[in-house]
Amino acid sequence: MALKIITDSATDMPKSIIEEYNLHVIPTPVVINEKDYFDGKTIFPEEFYRRLREGKDEIKTYHINEYMFRENFEPYAKRGDEVIYCCFSTGIAGTYNAANLAKESLLEEYPDFDLTIVDSKCASLGFGIGVYYALQMQKNGADKKTILEALRWHFDHMEHIVTVETLDYLYRGGRLSKTSFLAGGLLDIKPLIEVNDDGALVAFEKVRGRQKSLKRVLDLIGERGVDLPGQYIGIVHGDCADVAASMKEQLTERYGCTHFVENYVGCAIGAHTGPGIIGVVCLNAESPYKEYWDIK
């Protein structure tokens, strides 16, 4: 019997980490012109954002369903493994509820299956980095109880600061009123978005212009982040790697950050925010679990 940590592709976990830890990542679905694709398995960010920019396709998303979860969980139940599944925030998708339905179904057949489902209440690398810490902790000798405590602590102390280049996708997805959309376009308004305590994406501040919004992201990371040089800083982008590289350079110069995790924003969020999204994530307190990290 082994302990296995698994997650889903809404973590936006880099391929290098997935391969290093042989991490099981359940792909989130995206529907393009009524055909199902799976993030990181049958569609990848480069193609996804190209199709978004072309604007010719009808693109929708839905959360991983009970059947998909059962299919991914059952091999561990058969082997008698212990599993920790870290899932996409309930404030954004119905992933957590679907995973629990699959668990209940499996327990009827495998009553001893030890599956713990953790609602991250985070998004993208905000929960990807939490999973990364857990993987390092397991490698460095932490037991299941300590890993679960650390996951909750890291998820609860994760700051997400996000801005978008265009309001079009927020409006299409019903996350922005028509009045705000039209006014925002005329005034070049760029919202600052965070993940709140309920795990929902909410706009909390508005600035005028792309450059000011990017600068404000950097300022807020400095205001909210604690021990920035001593933690992993997540940088995600929607097909604007040059902007992400500039953010990384400025985070290094301004705050002494040296440990980064970087990737695209995947389909689960990117379909609703569009190309040009930039997000930075960090912890807002010094972790009591650093002894288990690879950062020394």
Contacts in CASP RR format, 6 or more apart in sequence:
PFRMAT RR
TARGET T0000
AUTHOR 0000-0000-0000
METHOD contacts of the structure
MODEL  1
MALKIITDSATDMPKSIIEEYNLHVIPTPVVINEKDYFDGKTIFPEEFYR
RLREGKDEIKTYHINEYMFRENFEPYAKRGDEVIYCCFSTGIAGTYNAAN
LAKESLLEEYPDFDLTIVDSKCASLGFGIGVYYALQMQKNGADKKTILEA
LRWHFDHMEHIVTVETLDYLYRGGRLSKTSFLAGGLLDIKPLIEVNDDGA
LVAFEKVRGRQKSLKRVLDLIGERGVDLPGQYIGIVHGDCADVAASMKEQ
LTERYGCTHFVENYVGCAIGAHTGPGIIGVVCLNAESPYKEYWDIK
1 79 0 8 1.000
1 80 0 8 1.000
1 81 0 8 1.000
1 82 0 8 1.000
2 79 0 8 1.000
2 81 0 8 1.000
2 82 0 8 1.000
3 81 0 8 1.000
3 82 0 8 1.000
3 83 0 8 1.000
3 84 0 8 1.000
3 138 0 8 1.000
3 144 0 8 1.000
4 24 0 8 1.000
4 76 0 8 1.000
4 81 0 8 1.000
4 82 0 8 1.000
4 83 0 8 1.000
4 84 0 8 1.000
5 23 0 8 1.000
5 83 0 8 1.000
5 84 0 8 1.000
5 86 0 8 1.000
5 131 0 8 1.000
5 134 0 8 1.000
5 135 0 8 1.000
5 138 0 8 1.000
5 147 0 8 1.000
6 23 0 8 1.000
6 24 0 8 1.000
6 25 0 8 1.000
6 26 0 8 1.000
6 72 0 8 1.000
6 83 0 8 1.000
6 84 0 8 1.000
6 85 0 8 1.000
6 86 0 8 1.000
7 13 0 8 1.000
7 23 0 8 1.000
7 24 0 8 1.000
7 25 0 8 1.000
7 26 0 8 1.000
7 85 0 8 1.000
7 86 0 8 1.000
7 87 0 8 1.000
7 127 0 8 1.000
7 128 0 8 1.000
7 131 0 8 1.000
8 25 0 8 1.000
8 26 0 8 1.000
8 27 0 8 1.000
8 28 0 8 1.000
8 64 0 8 1.000
8 87 0 8 1.000
8 88 0 8 1.000
8 95 0 8 1.000
9 25 0 8 1.000
9 26 0 8 1.000
9 27 0 8 1.000
9 28 0 8 1.000
9 38 0 8 1.000
9 39 0 8 1.000
9 40 0 8 1.000
9 41 0 8 1.000
9 266 0 8 1.000
9 267 0 8 1.000
9 268 0 8 1.000
10 28 0 8 1.000
10 39 0 8 1.000
10 88 0 8 1.000
10 93 0 8 1.000
10 95 0 8 1.000
10 123 0 8 1.000
10 124 0 8 1.000
10 127 0 8 1.000
10 266 0 8 1.000
10 268 0 8 1.000
10 269 0 8 1.000
11 25 0 8 1.000
11 86 0 8 1.000
11 88 0 8 1.000
11 124 0 8 1.000
11 125 0 8 1.000
11 126 0 8 1.000
11 127 0 8 1.000
11 128 0 8 1.000
11 131 0 8 1.000
12 124 0 8 1.000
12 125 0 8 1.000
12 128 0 8 1.000
12 236 0 8 1.000
12 263 0 8 1.000
12 264 0 8 1.000
12 265 0 8 1.000
12 266 0 8 1.000
13 23 0 8 1.000
13 25 0 8 1.000
13 125 0 8 1.000
13 128 0 8 1.000
13 131 0 8 1.000
13 132 0 8 1.000
13 263 0 8 1.000
14 261 0 8 1.000
14 262 0 8 1.000
14 263 0 8 1.000
17 23 0 8 1.000
17 132 0 8 1.000
17 135 0 8 1.000
17 261 0 8 1.000
18 25 0 8 1.000
21 135 0 8 1.000
21 139 0 8 1.000
23 131 0 8 1.000
23 135 0 8 1.000
24 72 0 8 1.000
25 40 0 8 1.000
26 64 0 8 1.000
26 68 0 8 1.000
26 69 0 8 1.000
26 72 0 8 1.000
27 38 0 8 1.000
27 39 0 8 1.000
27 40 0 8 1.000
27 41 0 8 1.000
27 42 0 8 1.000
27 64 0 8 1.000
28 38 0 8 1.000
28 39 0 8 1.000
28 61 0 8 1.000
28 63 0 8 1.000
28 64 0 8 1.000
28 88 0 8 1.000
28 267 0 8 1.000
28 268 0 8 1.000
29 36 0 8 1.000
29 37 0 8 1.000
29 38 0 8 1.000
29 39 0 8 1.000
29 61 0 8 1.000
29 62 0 8 1.000
29 63 0 8 1.000
29 64 0 8 1.000
29 68 0 8 1.000
30 36 0 8 1.000
30 37 0 8 1.000
30 38 0 8 1.000
30 39 0 8 1.000
30 43 0 8 1.000
30 48 0 8 1.000
30 59 0 8 1.000
30 60 0 8 1.000
30 61 0 8 1.000
30 267 0 8 1.000
30 268 0 8 1.000
30 271 0 8 1.000
31 37 0 8 1.000
31 58 0 8 1.000
31 59 0 8 1.000
31 60 0 8 1.000
31 61 0 8 1.000
31 62 0 8 1.000
32 43 0 8 1.000
32 51 0 8 1.000
32 57 0 8 1.000
32 58 0 8 1.000
32 59 0 8 1.000
33 57 0 8 1.000
33 58 0 8 1.000
34 58 0 8 1.000
37 43 0 8 1.000
37 267 0 8 1.000
39 48 0 8 1.000
39 266 0 8 1.000
39 267 0 8 1.000
39 268 0 8 1.000
43 267 0 8 1.000
45 238 0 8 1.000
45 239 0 8 1.000
45 264 0 8 1.000
45 265 0 8 1.000
45 266 0 8 1.000
45 267 0 8 1.000
46 239 0 8 1.000
48 266 0 8 1.000
48 267 0 8 1.000
48 270 0 8 1.000
49 238 0 8 1.000
49 239 0 8 1.000
49 264 0 8 1.000
49 274 0 8 1.000
49 275 0 8 1.000
50 239 0 8 1.000
51 57 0 8 1.000
51 59 0 8 1.000
52 59 0 8 1.000
52 239 0 8 1.000
52 270 0 8 1.000
52 271 0 8 1.000
52 274 0 8 1.000
52 275 0 8 1.000
53 239 0 8 1.000
53 275 0 8 1.000
59 271 0 8 1.000
60 271 0 8 1.000
61 267 0 8 1.000
61 268 0 8 1.000
61 271 0 8 1.000
61 272 0 8 1.000
63 88 0 8 1.000
63 93 0 8 1.000
63 94 0 8 1.000
63 95 0 8 1.000
63 98 0 8 1.000
64 95 0 8 1.000
64 98 0 8 1.000
64 99 0 8 1.000
65 98 0 8 1.000
66 98 0 8 1.000
66 101 0 8 1.000
66 102 0 8 1.000
66 105 0 8 1.000
67 102 0 8 1.000
68 98 0 8 1.000
69 98 0 8 1.000
69 99 0 8 1.000
69 101 0 8 1.000
69 102 0 8 1.000
69 103 0 8 1.000
70 102 0 8 1.000
70 105 0 8 1.000
70 106 0 8 1.000
73 83 0 8 1.000
73 85 0 8 1.000
73 102 0 8 1.000
73 103 0 8 1.000
73 106 0 8 1.000
73 113 0 8 1.000
73 115 0 8 1.000
74 106 0 8 1.000
74 110 0 8 1.000
76 83 0 8 1.000
76 113 0 8 1.000
76 115 0 8 1.000
77 106 0 8 1.000
77 109 0 8 1.000
77 110 0 8 1.000
77 113 0 8 1.000
77 115 0 8 1.000
78 110 0 8 1.000
80 110 0 8 1.000
80 112 0 8 1.000
80 113 0 8 1.000
80 114 0 8 1.000
81 114 0 8 1.000
82 114 0 8 1.000
82 115 0 8 1.000
82 144 0 8 1.000
83 113 0 8 1.000
83 114 0 8 1.000
83 115 0 8 1.000
83 116 0 8 1.000
84 116 0 8 1.000
84 118 0 8 1.000
84 134 0 8 1.000
84 144 0 8 1.000
84 147 0 8 1.000
84 148 0 8 1.000
84 151 0 8 1.000
85 99 0 8 1.000
85 115 0 8 1.000
85 116 0 8 1.000
85 117 0 8 1.000
85 118 0 8 1.000
86 118 0 8 1.000
86 120 0 8 1.000
86 127 0 8 1.000
86 128 0 8 1.000
86 130 0 8 1.000
86 131 0 8 1.000
86 134 0 8 1.000
86 151 0 8 1.000
87 95 0 8 1.000
87 96 0 8 1.000
87 99 0 8 1.000
87 117 0 8 1.000
87 118 0 8 1.000
87 119 0 8 1.000
87 120 0 8 1.000
88 94 0 8 1.000
88 95 0 8 1.000
88 96 0 8 1.000
88 120 0 8 1.000
88 123 0 8 1.000
88 127 0 8 1.000
88 268 0 8 1.000
89 119 0 8 1.000
89 120 0 8 1.000
89 121 0 8 1.000
89 122 0 8 1.000
89 123 0 8 1.000
89 127 0 8 1.000
89 195 0 8 1.000
89 199 0 8 1.000
89 200 0 8 1.000
90 96 0 8 1.000
90 97 0 8 1.000
90 119 0 8 1.000
90 121 0 8 1.000
90 199 0 8 1.000
91 121 0 8 1.000
91 198 0 8 1.000
91 199 0 8 1.000
91 200 0 8 1.000
92 123 0 8 1.000
92 199 0 8 1.000
92 200 0 8 1.000
92 201 0 8 1.000
92 269 0 8 1.000
93 268 0 8 1.000
96 117 0 8 1.000
96 119 0 8 1.000
99 117 0 8 1.000
100 117 0 8 1.000
103 113 0 8 1.000
103 115 0 8 1.000
103 117 0 8 1.000
106 113 0 8 1.000
106 115 0 8 1.000
107 113 0 8 1.000
116 144 0 8 1.000
116 148 0 8 1.000
118 148 0 8 1.000
118 151 0 8 1.000
118 152 0 8 1.000
118 155 0 8 1.000
120 126 0 8 1.000
120 127 0 8 1.000
120 130 0 8 1.000
120 151 0 8 1.000
120 155 0 8 1.000
121 155 0 8 1.000
121 156 0 8 1.000
121 195 0 8 1.000
121 197 0 8 1.000
121 198 0 8 1.000
121 199 0 8 1.000
122 128 0 8 1.000
122 130 0 8 1.000
122 155 0 8 1.000
122 158 0 8 1.000
122 160 0 8 1.000
122 195 0 8 1.000
122 199 0 8 1.000
123 160 0 8 1.000
123 195 0 8 1.000
123 199 0 8 1.000
123 201 0 8 1.000
123 269 0 8 1.000
124 160 0 8 1.000
124 236 0 8 1.000
124 265 0 8 1.000
124 266 0 8 1.000
124 269 0 8 1.000
124 279 0 8 1.000
124 281 0 8 1.000
125 234 0 8 1.000
125 235 0 8 1.000
125 236 0 8 1.000
125 261 0 8 1.000
125 263 0 8 1.000
125 281 0 8 1.000
126 158 0 8 1.000
126 160 0 8 1.000
126 195 0 8 1.000
126 234 0 8 1.000
126 281 0 8 1.000
127 155 0 8 1.000
127 158 0 8 1.000
128 261 0 8 1.000
129 154 0 8 1.000
129 158 0 8 1.000
129 232 0 8 1.000
129 234 0 8 1.000
129 261 0 8 1.000
129 281 0 8 1.000
130 151 0 8 1.000
130 154 0 8 1.000
130 155 0 8 1.000
130 158 0 8 1.000
131 151 0 8 1.000
132 232 0 8 1.000
132 261 0 8 1.000
133 150 0 8 1.000
133 151 0 8 1.000
133 154 0 8 1.000
133 232 0 8 1.000
133 287 0 8 1.000
133 289 0 8 1.000
133 292 0 8 1.000
133 293 0 8 1.000
134 147 0 8 1.000
134 150 0 8 1.000
134 151 0 8 1.000
134 154 0 8 1.000
136 292 0 8 1.000
136 293 0 8 1.000
136 294 0 8 1.000
137 146 0 8 1.000
137 147 0 8 1.000
137 150 0 8 1.000
137 289 0 8 1.000
137 292 0 8 1.000
137 293 0 8 1.000
138 147 0 8 1.000
140 292 0 8 1.000
140 293 0 8 1.000
140 294 0 8 1.000
141 292 0 8 1.000
142 150 0 8 1.000
142 289 0 8 1.000
142 292 0 8 1.000
146 289 0 8 1.000
146 292 0 8 1.000
150 287 0 8 1.000
150 289 0 8 1.000
150 292 0 8 1.000
153 287 0 8 1.000
153 288 0 8 1.000
153 289 0 8 1.000
154 283 0 8 1.000
154 287 0 8 1.000
154 289 0 8 1.000
157 283 0 8 1.000
157 284 0 8 1.000
157 285 0 8 1.000
157 287 0 8 1.000
158 195 0 8 1.000
158 281 0 8 1.000
158 282 0 8 1.000
158 283 0 8 1.000
158 284 0 8 1.000
159 194 0 8 1.000
159 220 0 8 1.000
159 221 0 8 1.000
159 224 0 8 1.000
159 225 0 8 1.000
159 281 0 8 1.000
159 282 0 8 1.000
159 283 0 8 1.000
159 284 0 8 1.000
160 193 0 8 1.000
160 194 0 8 1.000
160 195 0 8 1.000
160 279 0 8 1.000
160 281 0 8 1.000
161 192 0 8 1.000
161 193 0 8 1.000
161 194 0 8 1.000
161 217 0 8 1.000
161 220 0 8 1.000
161 221 0 8 1.000
161 224 0 8 1.000
161 279 0 8 1.000
161 280 0 8 1.000
161 281 0 8 1.000
162 192 0 8 1.000
162 193 0 8 1.000
162 194 0 8 1.000
162 201 0 8 1.000
162 217 0 8 1.000
162 273 0 8 1.000
162 277 0 8 1.000
162 278 0 8 1.000
162 279 0 8 1.000
162 280 0 8 1.000
163 190 0 8 1.000
163 191 0 8 1.000
163 192 0 8 1.000
163 193 0 8 1.000
163 213 0 8 1.000
163 214 0 8 1.000
163 216 0 8 1.000
163 217 0 8 1.000
163 277 0 8 1.000
163 278 0 8 1.000
163 279 0 8 1.000
164 170 0 8 1.000
164 190 0 8 1.000
164 191 0 8 1.000
164 193 0 8 1.000
164 273 0 8 1.000
164 274 0 8 1.000
164 276 0 8 1.000
164 277 0 8 1.000
165 190 0 8 1.000
165 210 0 8 1.000
165 240 0 8 1.000
165 274 0 8 1.000
165 275 0 8 1.000
165 276 0 8 1.000
165 277 0 8 1.000
166 274 0 8 1.000
166 275 0 8 1.000
166 276 0 8 1.000
167 176 0 8 1.000
167 180 0 8 1.000
167 181 0 8 1.000
167 184 0 8 1.000
167 185 0 8 1.000
167 189 0 8 1.000
167 191 0 8 1.000
168 181 0 8 1.000
168 274 0 8 1.000
169 270 0 8 1.000
169 271 0 8 1.000
169 272 0 8 1.000
169 273 0 8 1.000
169 274 0 8 1.000
170 176 0 8 1.000
170 181 0 8 1.000
170 191 0 8 1.000
170 272 0 8 1.000
170 273 0 8 1.000
171 178 0 8 1.000
171 181 0 8 1.000
173 272 0 8 1.000
175 201 0 8 1.000
175 272 0 8 1.000
183 189 0 8 1.000
187 208 0 8 1.000
188 208 0 8 1.000
188 209 0 8 1.000
188 210 0 8 1.000
189 206 0 8 1.000
189 207 0 8 1.000
189 208 0 8 1.000
189 209 0 8 1.000
190 206 0 8 1.000
190 207 0 8 1.000
190 208 0 8 1.000
190 209 0 8 1.000
190 210 0 8 1.000
190 212 0 8 1.000
190 213 0 8 1.000
191 203 0 8 1.000
191 205 0 8 1.000
191 206 0 8 1.000
192 203 0 8 1.000
192 204 0 8 1.000
192 205 0 8 1.000
192 206 0 8 1.000
192 207 0 8 1.000
192 213 0 8 1.000
192 216 0 8 1.000
192 217 0 8 1.000
192 220 0 8 1.000
193 201 0 8 1.000
193 202 0 8 1.000
193 203 0 8 1.000
193 204 0 8 1.000
194 201 0 8 1.000
194 202 0 8 1.000
194 204 0 8 1.000
195 201 0 8 1.000
195 202 0 8 1.000
196 202 0 8 1.000
201 269 0 8 1.000
205 216 0 8 1.000
207 213 0 8 1.000
207 216 0 8 1.000
214 243 0 8 1.000
214 246 0 8 1.000
214 247 0 8 1.000
214 278 0 8 1.000
217 247 0 8 1.000
217 278 0 8 1.000
217 279 0 8 1.000
217 280 0 8 1.000
218 247 0 8 1.000
218 250 0 8 1.000
218 251 0 8 1.000
218 254 0 8 1.000
218 280 0 8 1.000
221 228 0 8 1.000
221 233 0 8 1.000
221 251 0 8 1.000
221 255 0 8 1.000
221 280 0 8 1.000
221 282 0 8 1.000
222 228 0 8 1.000
222 254 0 8 1.000
222 255 0 8 1.000
224 282 0 8 1.000
224 284 0 8 1.000
225 282 0 8 1.000
225 283 0 8 1.000
225 284 0 8 1.000
226 283 0 8 1.000
226 284 0 8 1.000
226 285 0 8 1.000
226 286 0 8 1.000
227 283 0 8 1.000
227 286 0 8 1.000
228 251 0 8 1.000
228 255 0 8 1.000
228 256 0 8 1.000
228 257 0 8 1.000
228 282 0 8 1.000
229 255 0 8 1.000
229 256 0 8 1.000
229 257 0 8 1.000
229 258 0 8 1.000
229 259 0 8 1.000
230 258 0 8 1.000
230 259 0 8 1.000
230 290 0 8 1.000
230 295 0 8 1.000
231 259 0 8 1.000
231 282 0 8 1.000
231 283 0 8 1.000
231 287 0 8 1.000
231 295 0 8 1.000
232 259 0 8 1.000
232 260 0 8 1.000
232 261 0 8 1.000
232 295 0 8 1.000
233 251 0 8 1.000
233 257 0 8 1.000
233 259 0 8 1.000
233 260 0 8 1.000
233 261 0 8 1.000
233 280 0 8 1.000
233 281 0 8 1.000
233 282 0 8 1.000
234 260 0 8 1.000
234 261 0 8 1.000
234 262 0 8 1.000
234 279 0 8 1.000
234 280 0 8 1.000
234 281 0 8 1.000
234 282 0 8 1.000
235 244 0 8 1.000
235 247 0 8 1.000
235 248 0 8 1.000
235 251 0 8 1.000
235 260 0 8 1.000
235 261 0 8 1.000
235 262 0 8 1.000
235 278 0 8 1.000
235 279 0 8 1.000
235 280 0 8 1.000
236 244 0 8 1.000
236 262 0 8 1.000
236 263 0 8 1.000
236 264 0 8 1.000
236 265 0 8 1.000
236 277 0 8 1.000
236 278 0 8 1.000
236 279 0 8 1.000
236 281 0 8 1.000
237 243 0 8 1.000
237 244 0 8 1.000
237 264 0 8 1.000
237 265 0 8 1.000
237 276 0 8 1.000
237 277 0 8 1.000
237 278 0 8 1.000
237 279 0 8 1.000
238 264 0 8 1.000
238 265 0 8 1.000
238 266 0 8 1.000
238 270 0 8 1.000
238 273 0 8 1.000
238 274 0 8 1.000
238 275 0 8 1.000
238 276 0 8 1.000
238 277 0 8 1.000
238 278 0 8 1.000
239 264 0 8 1.000
239 275 0 8 1.000
239 276 0 8 1.000
240 275 0 8 1.000
240 276 0 8 1.000
240 277 0 8 1.000
240 278 0 8 1.000
243 276 0 8 1.000
243 278 0 8 1.000
244 262 0 8 1.000
244 278 0 8 1.000
247 278 0 8 1.000
247 280 0 8 1.000
248 257 0 8 1.000
248 260 0 8 1.000
248 262 0 8 1.000
251 257 0 8 1.000
251 260 0 8 1.000
251 280 0 8 1.000
252 258 0 8 1.000
259 295 0 8 1.000
265 273 0 8 1.000
265 277 0 8 1.000
265 279 0 8 1.000
269 277 0 8 1.000
270 277 0 8 1.000
287 293 0 8 1.000
END
